[in-house]
Amino acid sequence: MSNSIKIGSKMKKLASVNITYNTISAGNSVGVYPSSEDKLSLSHLILKPLSHFRFKSPTESNAGNYELNINVLADTHHLPDENNFVECKTVGKNILVFLNFSQIGDAIKSTNYLNYRFCIEFNESYNSFIKGKEIIIVTASGDPEEGDASKVIVEDEDEI
């Protein structure tokens, strides 16, 4: 990612963040089929976070750390917010992870999409801090009410 992309100070303290992305052509993509009758187009998936949370086993590098992987599909008029792309906030039993996008121009029919992959590896010193928390991932494009969210509940390394 560009050096201009900012990771918030609270997020840096809690975890290391690696962001990669690739381009997906609308013509070569497969929609999501929630049932045999309905098909979701790629436009329905814009800025919806899909997440996977895991505990790294003793055989892996950085074993004993929790890792949160998030995929977010963005169209050509949503760009990473250069001032604060990834940030977090703790509120009670919740850890909120914010993925902020800036909207440029009006929505247009895109022919290409960017699939952002966030690999958030929590620092080992925070393992006990995040146990019992709910991690809520929020994507936003200027107006948080227009964003989407997904949730991960952290029990312990055996029950994820």
C-alpha positions as CSV (number, residue, x, y, z in Angstrom):
1,M,0.0,0.0,0.0
2,S,1.0,3.6,-0.4
3,N,3.0,5.3,2.3
4,S,0.3,7.9,2.6
5,I,-2.1,5.4,4.1
6,K,-2.4,6.0,7.8
7,I,-2.8,3.4,10.5
8,G,-4.2,5.1,13.6
9,S,-2.1,5.2,16.8
10,K,-4.4,3.1,18.8
11,M,-4.4,0.4,16.2
12,K,-0.6,0.5,15.9
13,K,-0.4,-0.1,19.7
14,L,-2.8,-3.0,19.7
15,A,-1.7,-4.9,16.5
16,S,0.4,-4.9,13.4
17,V,-1.5,-4.3,10.2
18,N,-0.7,-5.5,6.8
19,I,-2.8,-4.2,3.9
20,T,-2.7,-5.7,0.4
21,Y,-5.2,-5.4,-2.5
22,N,-5.8,-6.8,-5.9
23,T,-8.1,-5.8,-8.8
24,I,-11.1,-7.8,-9.7
25,S,-12.8,-7.4,-13.1
26,A,-16.6,-7.3,-12.9
27,G,-16.8,-9.5,-16.0
28,N,-14.7,-12.2,-14.5
29,S,-16.2,-12.2,-11.0
30,V,-18.7,-14.6,-9.6
31,G,-21.6,-13.3,-7.6
32,V,-22.7,-14.6,-4.2
33,Y,-25.6,-16.9,-4.2
34,P,-27.5,-16.7,-0.8
35,S,-30.2,-19.1,-2.2
36,S,-30.9,-20.9,-5.3
37,E,-33.1,-18.1,-6.6
38,D,-31.3,-14.9,-5.6
39,K,-28.0,-13.7,-6.9
40,L,-26.2,-10.8,-5.3
41,S,-24.2,-8.6,-7.7
42,L,-20.8,-7.3,-6.8
43,S,-22.4,-3.9,-6.1
44,H,-24.2,-5.4,-3.1
45,L,-20.9,-6.4,-1.6
46,I,-19.3,-3.0,-1.7
47,L,-17.7,-2.1,1.7
48,K,-19.1,-5.1,3.4
49,P,-16.4,-6.6,5.6
50,L,-15.9,-10.4,5.4
51,S,-13.7,-11.6,8.3
52,H,-11.9,-14.6,9.6
53,F,-10.4,-14.8,13.1
54,R,-7.9,-17.4,14.3
55,F,-5.3,-18.2,16.9
56,K,-1.9,-19.1,15.5
57,S,-0.8,-22.6,16.4
58,P,2.6,-23.4,17.9
59,T,4.0,-24.5,14.5
60,E,3.4,-21.1,12.9
61,S,5.5,-18.0,13.0
62,N,4.4,-15.6,15.7
63,A,2.7,-18.5,17.4
64,G,0.3,-17.6,20.2
65,N,-0.9,-14.5,18.5
66,Y,-4.5,-13.8,17.4
67,E,-4.9,-12.9,13.8
68,L,-7.9,-11.2,12.2
69,N,-8.2,-11.3,8.4
70,I,-10.7,-9.0,6.7
71,N,-11.6,-8.7,3.0
72,V,-13.4,-5.6,1.8
73,L,-14.5,-5.0,-1.8
74,A,-14.4,-1.4,-3.0
75,D,-15.5,0.1,-6.3
76,T,-13.6,2.7,-8.2
77,H,-15.2,5.6,-6.4
78,H,-14.2,4.5,-2.9
79,L,-10.5,5.1,-1.9
80,P,-8.7,4.5,1.4
81,D,-9.0,7.5,3.6
82,E,-5.4,8.9,3.5
83,N,-5.8,10.6,6.9
84,N,-7.0,7.6,9.0
85,F,-7.6,4.4,7.0
86,V,-7.5,1.8,9.9
87,E,-8.2,2.7,13.5
88,C,-9.7,1.0,16.6
89,K,-11.5,2.0,19.7
90,T,-12.3,0.0,22.8
91,V,-15.7,0.5,24.4
92,G,-16.6,-1.9,27.3
93,K,-16.5,-5.4,26.0
94,N,-16.2,-4.2,22.4
95,I,-13.1,-3.5,20.2
96,L,-14.3,-1.5,17.2
97,V,-12.0,-1.7,14.2
98,F,-12.8,1.1,11.7
99,L,-11.8,0.8,8.0
100,N,-12.4,4.2,6.6
101,F,-12.9,5.0,2.9
102,S,-13.3,8.3,1.1
103,Q,-15.9,8.6,-1.5
104,I,-14.9,10.4,-4.7
105,G,-17.7,11.4,-7.0
106,D,-21.1,9.8,-7.4
107,A,-21.7,6.1,-7.7
108,I,-21.0,4.9,-11.1
109,K,-21.2,1.4,-12.6
110,S,-17.8,0.0,-12.1
111,T,-16.0,-2.3,-14.4
112,N,-13.2,-3.0,-11.9
113,Y,-13.2,-3.4,-8.1
114,L,-10.4,-3.5,-5.6
115,N,-10.4,-6.3,-3.0
116,Y,-8.6,-5.1,0.1
117,R,-7.1,-7.7,2.5
118,F,-6.3,-6.6,6.0
119,C,-4.2,-8.9,8.1
120,I,-4.4,-7.6,11.7
121,E,-2.1,-9.5,14.0
122,F,-2.7,-8.6,17.7
123,N,0.5,-8.1,19.7
124,E,1.1,-11.0,22.1
125,S,1.1,-8.6,25.1
126,Y,-2.6,-7.9,24.3
127,N,-3.8,-11.5,24.1
128,S,-5.3,-11.4,27.6
129,F,-6.8,-8.0,26.9
130,I,-8.8,-9.2,23.8
131,K,-10.1,-12.4,25.3
132,G,-13.8,-12.1,26.1
133,K,-14.2,-9.1,23.8
134,E,-16.3,-8.7,20.8
135,I,-14.4,-7.3,17.8
136,I,-16.8,-5.3,15.6
137,I,-15.5,-4.4,12.2
138,V,-17.0,-1.2,10.7
139,T,-16.4,0.1,7.2
140,A,-17.5,3.6,6.4
141,S,-17.3,6.1,3.6
142,G,-17.7,9.5,5.2
143,D,-21.0,8.8,6.9
144,P,-20.8,6.0,9.5
145,E,-24.5,5.4,9.3
146,E,-24.0,4.2,5.7
147,G,-21.3,1.7,6.7
148,D,-21.5,-2.0,7.3
149,A,-20.2,-4.1,10.1
150,S,-19.4,-7.7,11.1
151,K,-18.6,-9.1,14.5
152,V,-16.1,-11.6,15.9
153,I,-16.3,-12.9,19.5
154,V,-13.0,-13.8,21.2
155,E,-13.4,-16.6,23.7
156,D,-10.0,-18.4,23.9
157,E,-7.6,-20.0,21.5
158,D,-9.5,-23.3,21.6
159,E,-12.9,-21.9,20.9
160,I,-12.6,-19.6,18.0
